[in-house]
Amino acid sequence: MSVIDSAADPEAARHHLAGLGWMLLAQVCFAVMNVSARLAGGDLPWPEVAAARFLVGVLLAVLLARARGVSLRITDRRASWGRAIFGTLSALCTFYALTSPRIHLADAVTLGATAPIFVALLAPVVLGEPRSRVVGLAVVIAFAGVALVLQPRFQSAIGVAAIATLGALLYAFAMMLLRRLGAGESGEAVVLHFSLVALATTVALSMPVWRTPSPRAALFLLGTGLAGGGAQLAMTRAYSLDSAARVSALTYLGILFTVLLAIPVFGERPTVSQMLGALAVIGAGLLLARSTRPAIGAD
């Protein structure tokens, strides 16, 4: 190995690990968003809850861009529009499922967790990323862990479950397009473009069913927006630093965080099998992190 190669490897390793770290932060924020959205959806129509999330996302993107002095201009308009359209359609499906009383929150989040499987299966074809047995194994272990943690009850509503699964597929395409944008675009610019498209769509859907929020509902709306906007920014940064299949597998930790947060909020208590599932999810995350070292230079 040359001096140049040996010097490049530590830098690449830092990028891979940084990508995983940003995705981990994104999943904590998404867990807060999931619970806040379900609480807000008890009083308000789902498009209104989604609109609040994207309104705050727009404000956060603009404020952070000004604070960091980065550009909000999009150069790859085709990929950015594709990411925004697929992301918006996915968000509509996701918020419909998250706020629907016909399906348990655990079920909705479990179905959303199938997105990394779609990414892992499609990324080699769509993005030309190398196939990795380690990433595939981590995805299988993590999904099995999610099933044990959540013990899903899919008899709730087949229609809502189908919409949640469709949202996961659309999300996978949005994330692969996000990876294609790469590091050339600022995370704030990508988030702003997507959030503006999603905000316009959800506001239009909210108008016929608008309901003025109570102070309690407004608080949940704020939590949904802040957590969702922060998650979007962190996730955008993660996908600019590491491969789509690898960082997307960490979304399973978001499911674990959602369950842990729902315990004090909704009074749920984990069973032995759920705790074993949590260990499986954590183990898959560690396996995924170790896969970064041999993957250096693959991207």
C-alpha positions as CSV (number, residue, x, y, z in Angstrom):
1,M,0.0,0.0,0.0
2,S,1.4,3.4,-0.9
3,V,1.8,6.3,1.5
4,I,-1.2,8.1,-0.3
5,D,-3.4,5.0,0.1
6,S,-2.5,4.6,3.8
7,A,-3.2,8.2,4.4
8,A,-6.6,8.0,2.6
9,D,-7.8,5.0,4.5
10,P,-8.2,6.7,8.0
11,E,-10.0,9.6,6.3
12,A,-12.4,7.1,4.6
13,A,-12.9,5.3,7.9
14,R,-13.8,8.5,9.6
15,H,-16.4,9.2,6.9
16,H,-18.0,5.8,7.2
17,L,-18.2,6.1,11.0
18,A,-19.4,9.6,10.9
19,G,-22.2,8.5,8.5
20,L,-23.3,5.9,11.0
21,G,-23.2,8.4,13.8
22,W,-25.4,10.9,12.0
23,M,-27.9,8.2,11.2
24,L,-28.0,7.2,14.8
25,L,-28.8,10.7,15.8
26,A,-31.5,10.8,13.1
27,Q,-33.2,7.7,14.5
28,V,-33.4,9.2,18.0
29,C,-35.1,12.2,16.5
30,F,-37.4,10.0,14.4
31,A,-38.5,8.1,17.5
32,V,-39.5,11.4,19.2
33,M,-41.4,12.4,16.0
34,N,-43.2,9.0,15.8
35,V,-44.6,9.3,19.4
36,S,-45.4,13.0,19.0
37,A,-47.2,12.4,15.8
38,R,-49.4,9.7,17.3
39,L,-50.2,12.0,20.2
40,A,-51.0,14.9,17.9
41,G,-53.1,12.7,15.6
42,G,-55.4,11.9,18.5
43,D,-56.8,15.5,18.2
44,L,-55.9,16.6,14.6
45,P,-56.2,15.3,11.0
46,W,-53.1,13.6,9.8
47,P,-52.3,16.1,7.0
48,E,-52.2,18.9,9.5
49,V,-49.8,16.9,11.7
50,A,-47.6,16.3,8.6
51,A,-47.8,19.9,7.6
52,A,-46.5,21.0,11.0
53,R,-43.5,18.7,10.7
54,F,-42.5,20.1,7.3
55,L,-43.1,23.7,8.3
56,V,-40.6,23.4,11.1
57,G,-38.3,21.5,8.7
58,V,-38.3,24.5,6.3
59,L,-37.5,26.9,9.1
60,L,-34.7,24.7,10.5
61,A,-33.1,24.3,7.1
62,V,-33.0,28.1,6.5
63,L,-31.8,29.0,10.0
64,L,-29.0,26.4,10.0
65,A,-27.9,27.3,6.5
66,R,-27.6,30.9,7.5
67,A,-25.7,30.0,10.7
68,R,-23.3,27.8,8.8
69,G,-23.0,30.1,5.8
70,V,-23.8,27.3,3.3
71,S,-25.7,27.6,0.1
72,L,-29.4,26.7,-0.3
73,R,-29.0,26.3,-4.0
74,I,-29.7,22.9,-5.7
75,T,-27.4,22.0,-8.6
76,D,-28.6,18.5,-9.4
77,R,-32.2,19.5,-10.0
78,R,-33.3,16.1,-11.5
79,A,-32.1,14.0,-8.5
80,S,-33.4,16.6,-6.0
81,W,-36.9,16.7,-7.5
82,G,-36.9,12.9,-7.6
83,R,-35.9,12.7,-4.0
84,A,-38.5,15.4,-3.0
85,I,-41.4,13.7,-4.9
86,F,-40.6,10.2,-3.6
87,G,-40.0,11.6,-0.1
88,T,-43.2,13.5,-0.1
89,L,-45.3,10.5,-1.2
90,S,-43.6,8.4,1.4
91,A,-44.3,11.0,4.1
92,L,-48.0,11.0,3.2
93,C,-48.2,7.2,3.6
94,T,-46.1,7.4,6.8
95,F,-48.1,10.0,8.6
96,Y,-51.4,8.5,7.6
97,A,-50.2,5.2,9.3
98,L,-48.6,6.8,12.3
99,T,-51.7,8.8,13.2
100,S,-54.3,6.2,12.3
101,P,-56.2,4.7,15.3
102,R,-56.9,1.6,13.3
103,I,-53.3,0.3,13.6
104,H,-51.0,0.1,16.5
105,L,-48.0,2.4,16.5
106,A,-45.7,-0.6,16.8
107,D,-47.2,-2.1,13.6
108,A,-46.9,1.2,11.7
109,V,-43.3,1.6,12.7
110,T,-42.5,-2.1,12.0
111,L,-43.8,-1.8,8.4
112,G,-41.8,1.4,7.9
113,A,-38.7,-0.6,9.0
114,T,-38.9,-2.6,5.8
115,A,-37.4,0.4,3.9
116,P,-33.8,-0.7,4.6
117,I,-34.5,-4.1,3.1
118,F,-35.7,-2.4,-0.1
119,V,-32.6,-0.2,-0.1
120,A,-30.3,-3.1,0.4
121,L,-31.9,-5.1,-2.4
122,L,-32.2,-2.2,-4.9
123,A,-29.0,-0.1,-4.2
124,P,-26.7,-2.4,-6.1
125,V,-29.0,-2.1,-9.2
126,V,-30.0,1.6,-8.8
127,L,-26.7,3.0,-7.4
128,G,-24.2,0.4,-8.5
129,E,-23.1,-0.1,-4.9
130,P,-21.2,-3.4,-4.3
131,R,-23.2,-6.2,-2.7
132,S,-22.1,-7.0,0.8
133,R,-22.9,-10.2,2.7
134,V,-22.2,-8.5,6.0
135,V,-24.8,-5.7,5.3
136,G,-27.3,-8.3,4.2
137,L,-26.7,-10.4,7.3
138,A,-27.1,-7.3,9.5
139,V,-30.4,-6.4,7.8
140,V,-31.8,-9.9,8.4
141,I,-30.7,-9.9,12.1
142,A,-32.0,-6.5,12.7
143,F,-35.4,-7.2,11.1
144,A,-35.7,-10.4,13.2
145,G,-34.9,-8.3,16.2
146,V,-37.6,-5.7,15.3
147,A,-40.2,-8.5,15.0
148,L,-39.3,-9.7,18.5
149,V,-39.3,-6.2,20.0
150,L,-42.6,-5.1,18.5
151,Q,-44.5,-8.4,18.2
152,P,-46.6,-6.8,15.5
153,R,-50.3,-7.4,15.3
154,F,-51.1,-7.0,11.6
155,Q,-54.7,-7.9,12.0
156,S,-55.4,-4.3,12.9
157,A,-56.1,-2.9,9.4
158,I,-54.9,-4.4,6.1
159,G,-55.5,-1.2,4.2
160,V,-53.4,0.9,6.6
161,A,-50.7,-1.7,6.7
162,A,-50.5,-1.7,2.9
163,I,-50.2,2.1,2.9
164,A,-47.4,1.9,5.5
165,T,-45.5,-0.7,3.4
166,L,-45.9,1.4,0.3
167,G,-44.5,4.3,2.2
168,A,-41.4,2.2,3.1
169,L,-40.8,1.4,-0.6
170,L,-41.2,5.0,-1.7
171,Y,-38.8,6.0,1.2
172,A,-36.2,3.5,-0.1
173,F,-36.2,5.2,-3.6
174,A,-36.0,8.6,-1.9
175,M,-33.0,7.6,0.1
176,M,-31.2,6.1,-2.9
177,L,-31.7,9.4,-4.8
178,L,-30.4,11.2,-1.8
179,R,-27.3,9.1,-1.9
180,R,-26.9,10.0,-5.6
181,L,-26.9,13.6,-4.7
182,G,-23.8,13.0,-2.6
183,A,-21.7,15.6,-0.9
184,G,-21.9,18.2,-3.6
185,E,-25.2,19.6,-2.2
186,S,-25.5,21.0,1.3
187,G,-27.7,19.0,3.6
188,E,-29.7,22.2,4.3
189,A,-30.4,22.7,0.6
190,V,-31.7,19.2,0.1
191,V,-33.9,19.3,3.2
192,L,-35.3,22.7,2.3
193,H,-36.2,21.6,-1.2
194,F,-37.9,18.4,0.0
195,S,-39.6,20.1,2.9
196,L,-41.1,22.9,0.7
197,V,-42.5,20.3,-1.7
198,A,-43.9,18.2,1.2
199,L,-45.2,21.3,3.0
200,A,-47.1,22.6,-0.1
201,T,-48.7,19.1,-0.5
202,T,-49.7,18.6,3.1
203,V,-51.1,22.2,3.4
204,A,-53.3,21.6,0.4
205,L,-54.5,18.4,1.9
206,S,-55.1,20.0,5.3
207,M,-57.3,22.9,4.1
208,P,-60.5,20.9,3.6
209,V,-60.2,19.2,7.1
210,W,-58.4,22.0,9.1
211,R,-59.0,21.9,12.8
212,T,-57.5,24.6,15.1
213,P,-55.1,22.9,17.5
214,S,-55.5,23.1,21.3
215,P,-52.5,24.1,23.4
216,R,-51.8,20.5,24.1
217,A,-52.1,19.5,20.4
218,A,-49.9,22.5,19.4
219,L,-47.2,21.2,21.8
220,F,-47.2,17.8,20.1
221,L,-47.2,19.5,16.7
222,L,-44.1,21.4,17.7
223,G,-42.4,18.3,18.9
224,T,-43.3,16.5,15.7
225,G,-41.9,19.3,13.6
226,L,-38.6,19.9,15.6
227,A,-37.8,16.2,15.9
228,G,-38.7,15.4,12.2
229,G,-36.7,18.4,10.9
230,G,-33.7,17.5,13.0
231,A,-33.9,13.9,11.9
232,Q,-34.1,14.9,8.2
233,L,-30.9,17.1,8.5
234,A,-29.0,14.4,10.3
235,M,-30.1,11.7,7.9
236,T,-29.2,13.8,4.9
237,R,-25.7,14.2,6.3
238,A,-25.4,10.5,6.9
239,Y,-26.3,9.5,3.3
240,S,-23.7,12.0,2.0
241,L,-20.9,10.2,4.0
242,D,-21.6,6.5,3.6
243,S,-23.2,3.9,1.4
244,A,-27.0,3.8,1.3
245,A,-27.4,0.1,2.1
246,R,-25.2,0.4,5.2
247,V,-26.5,3.5,6.9
248,S,-30.1,2.7,6.1
249,A,-29.9,-0.5,8.1
250,L,-29.5,1.7,11.2
251,T,-33.1,2.7,10.9
252,Y,-33.9,-0.4,12.9
253,L,-32.4,1.4,15.9
254,G,-35.1,4.1,15.4
255,I,-37.7,1.4,15.9
256,L,-36.0,0.3,19.1
257,F,-35.9,4.0,20.3
258,T,-39.6,4.4,19.5
259,V,-40.5,1.4,21.6
260,L,-38.4,2.6,24.5
261,L,-40.0,6.0,24.3
262,A,-43.5,4.6,24.1
263,I,-43.0,2.7,27.3
264,P,-43.4,5.7,29.6
265,V,-45.8,7.6,27.3
266,F,-48.2,4.8,26.5
267,G,-47.6,2.6,29.5
268,E,-46.2,-0.4,27.6
269,R,-43.9,-3.0,29.2
270,P,-41.4,-5.1,27.2
271,T,-41.5,-8.9,27.4
272,V,-38.5,-11.2,27.5
273,S,-38.8,-11.8,23.8
274,Q,-38.8,-8.0,23.2
275,M,-35.7,-7.6,25.2
276,L,-34.0,-10.4,23.2
277,G,-35.1,-8.6,20.1
278,A,-33.5,-5.4,21.4
279,L,-30.2,-7.2,21.9
280,A,-30.5,-8.5,18.3
281,V,-31.0,-5.0,16.9
282,I,-28.0,-3.7,18.9
283,G,-25.9,-6.7,17.8
284,A,-26.8,-6.0,14.1
285,G,-25.8,-2.4,14.6
286,L,-22.4,-3.4,16.0
287,L,-21.9,-5.9,13.1
288,L,-22.8,-3.1,10.7
289,A,-20.2,-0.7,12.2
290,R,-17.5,-3.3,11.9
291,S,-18.3,-3.7,8.2
292,T,-17.0,-0.2,7.6
293,R,-13.4,-1.2,7.8
294,P,-13.2,-3.7,5.0
295,A,-15.5,-1.5,2.9
296,I,-13.1,1.4,2.9
297,G,-12.7,2.7,-0.7
298,A,-15.6,0.7,-2.0
299,D,-17.6,3.9,-2.5
